[in-house]
C-alpha cells in the first residue's frame, strides 16, 4: 500500500501535498436499565489527499483504486482560490510509534464485557442507569511531499455512565466519561464495580440537600470543574483558527486576538497547558495529523496569555511554527486545530490547606451543567456534588450552586492551587462537518476568593 501512496504523491502537481491513511476497528456495547441496548463491531478505513497551491484542496476515498482521481480533484480545488495560503515551513520527520497495550483489545471476550456491565447494573438502585463501553484500534500512515513519513498504532478504551435518582419530587443525575490510550489493563484501573455504587450514594445525598446559599463566598473547585473551565475558557479561545475567524460560523470566535499575547488574564500562579504527550491520555499522540511532533503548549503562563494552538495553516498566517495541534476525527475529515489534554498545572498547596483557610465558602466538587458564550468570555457552571464550608470544614451538602463569571474574572480570583492532579475524559466537538475527538481535561483543586454565587 505504501508504494501506491508514494507513487500517487509523486505525481501531484502542487507546492505541497500529503496523503493520509486511517483504519479504525471499533466495538461498542450499551446497557440501559438492565437491558442490552446495542452490541456493534465495525471496521472502516480510507484515504485523504490534501494539496496546497494558491489555496487548499482536500478530497477523500475509501477505495485505493480511486486515489489518483481524488488527488487530481484536490489539485483542481487548490487552484481556485485567489488569495494565496502558505503553510509554515517545517522539518521533515520519519518515525513509527505505538501505544503499549498489555491486555489487547482483540483478545477481550464480548460476553465477558456484557456480563460485567450487567453486573454493575444489578448493583445499582437508581431509577435511570445507562452504560457504554467502547474500544477502538486506530492505524495511521502519513506521508507528504517534503519527505515526512509517520506510522502510528493507537488502542483506546472508553467507558461512559449516566445515573439518575429521584426522591420527593427532586431529580438529580450524574454522568462521567472515562477514556485512556492503551489496552484493557486501563479499564481495570477504573474499578467501575466499586465506583458507581459510591456515585449513586453521593447522588442520593445531593437530591435531599438544601439549595446552595446565594451571595459572595470563597469557592473551591475540584479537578472536574477545573478541567471543564480550562477546556472551555482557555483551550477553545486559544485555538489559532478560531482566533483567525475560521470557526465564526460554526462554534464562534475568541475574545483573544494575536495582539493579546503577553496580556494578563489572571493570577500569576496560573498556568494552563495543553499536552498531547501525557502518557496514556485519551487524546495522546506523538505526531499530529500533519506529521509535526507533539509537545506541551503553555496557553496561559504565569497568569498571562502565552501561546496559541496551531496547525501549519494558522502558523503560516501568523508567521510562526506549528506546535502540533492538527487533528482529524476520521479518515475523510480535514485536519484542524484541536486540543488534546488541557489542564491547570498543579501548585504548592495540599488540598487540606486550601480548605483550612476558608471561613465560609462553597466546595464545588463536580458540575451538572455549563454554558459559555461564543467568544468564550462569559460563562456559567452549575455544581452537582457541592458542599458548604465553615471554618475550614465541610459541614453539609448543598444543591446546585451557580457560578456566573467572565474568563478574566475567574482566573484573577485564584489565590491557591493544590498539588493534586486528576484528569477526565471527554469528546470535543468542532468543525463543519462536525469532528468529535478524544480529549482529557483536568487539574488540581483551585481556591478562589470572594466569588458571587447564586
Secondary structure as GFF3:
##gff-version 3
##sequence-region A 1 454
A	DSSP	alpha_helix	2	10	.	.	.	ID=ss1
A	DSSP	beta_strand	16	32	.	.	.	ID=ss2
A	DSSP	beta_strand	35	52	.	.	.	ID=ss3
A	DSSP	beta_strand	56	61	.	.	.	ID=ss4
A	DSSP	three_ten_helix	64	66	.	.	.	ID=ss5
A	DSSP	alpha_helix	67	78	.	.	.	ID=ss6
A	DSSP	beta_strand	94	98	.	.	.	ID=ss7
A	DSSP	three_ten_helix	105	107	.	.	.	ID=ss8
A	DSSP	alpha_helix	110	122	.	.	.	ID=ss9
A	DSSP	beta_strand	128	144	.	.	.	ID=ss10
A	DSSP	beta_strand	149	167	.	.	.	ID=ss11
A	DSSP	beta_strand	170	181	.	.	.	ID=ss12
A	DSSP	alpha_helix	185	190	.	.	.	ID=ss13
A	DSSP	alpha_helix	192	207	.	.	.	ID=ss14
A	DSSP	beta_strand	210	211	.	.	.	ID=ss15
A	DSSP	beta_strand	215	221	.	.	.	ID=ss16
A	DSSP	alpha_helix	223	230	.	.	.	ID=ss17
A	DSSP	pi_helix	231	235	.	.	.	ID=ss18
A	DSSP	three_ten_helix	236	238	.	.	.	ID=ss19
A	DSSP	alpha_helix	240	243	.	.	.	ID=ss20
A	DSSP	three_ten_helix	258	260	.	.	.	ID=ss21
A	DSSP	beta_strand	272	275	.	.	.	ID=ss22
A	DSSP	beta_strand	296	301	.	.	.	ID=ss23
A	DSSP	beta_strand	304	305	.	.	.	ID=ss24
A	DSSP	alpha_helix	312	317	.	.	.	ID=ss25
A	DSSP	beta_strand	326	327	.	.	.	ID=ss26
A	DSSP	beta_strand	336	337	.	.	.	ID=ss27
A	DSSP	beta_strand	341	344	.	.	.	ID=ss28
A	DSSP	alpha_helix	351	356	.	.	.	ID=ss29
A	DSSP	beta_strand	360	364	.	.	.	ID=ss30
A	DSSP	beta_strand	367	372	.	.	.	ID=ss31
A	DSSP	beta_strand	378	383	.	.	.	ID=ss32
A	DSSP	beta_strand	386	390	.	.	.	ID=ss33
A	DSSP	beta_strand	393	399	.	.	.	ID=ss34
A	DSSP	beta_strand	402	406	.	.	.	ID=ss35
A	DSSP	alpha_helix	407	412	.	.	.	ID=ss36
A	DSSP	beta_strand	414	417	.	.	.	ID=ss37
A	DSSP	beta_strand	422	430	.	.	.	ID=ss38
A	DSSP	beta_strand	435	443	.	.	.	ID=ss39
A	DSSP	beta_strand	446	453	.	.	.	ID=ss40
###
